[in-house]
Amino acid sequence: MRYRWWVIIAIALFGIGIAFGLADPFNTAGLLSDELASLGELAGILAPFTFSMFIFIFIKNVTTLLFSFALSPLFCIVPVVTLVLNGGILGLIATIVMEQESLGFILAGLLPHGIIELSALFIGEAAALSLGAMAVIALFKKEKRGLLLPNLKQNLKYLALAVALMLPAAAIETFLTPLLIGY
């Protein structure tokens, strides 16, 4: 399958997660209030406009991509869960913030870095899905095993691009987003 289709699948899985998060069928918004308070405390320690916050965001995002890529041969479970869960969290938090703030606040907080970060997420997770699918195919079809190494090499290039995109995304999230939301 062409890489473009893997990107479309990644976006679709993320979209499914957003839909679940916005709908909140399990009423998790009420259950997450304590967790959101904990995140507030962490944000106090890792304040915006600091290099430590930039490093924290970058490492967190890159670790997610690398973990997902490395475990993708396990039937693509980790990339699928990563995409749906991240979309769900985004939808859920958007719902909670929308009740307290406005759509403009959410867009100001997400769009500047989100355009780059979500692109990186989709590129990296599409690479993980492609690798995972090829690993599963190679596991069951002996004649396809020769395609696994070229697939890995190509997807490592996409992964490297995704990791590189996480740098400006983390910088924007650390140094520009707080200004836009009036921190």
Secondary structure, DSSP 8 states (H G I E B T S, - for coil): --HHHHHHHHHHHHHHHHHHHHH-TT-HHHHTHHHHHHHHHHHHHS-TTSHHHHHHHHHHHHHHHHHHHHHTTTTTHHHHHHHHHHHHHHHHHHHHHHHHS-HHHHHHHHHHHHHHHHHHHHHHHHHHHHHHHHHHHHHH-GGGGGGHHHHHHHHHHHHHHHHHHHHHHHHHHHHTHHHHTT-
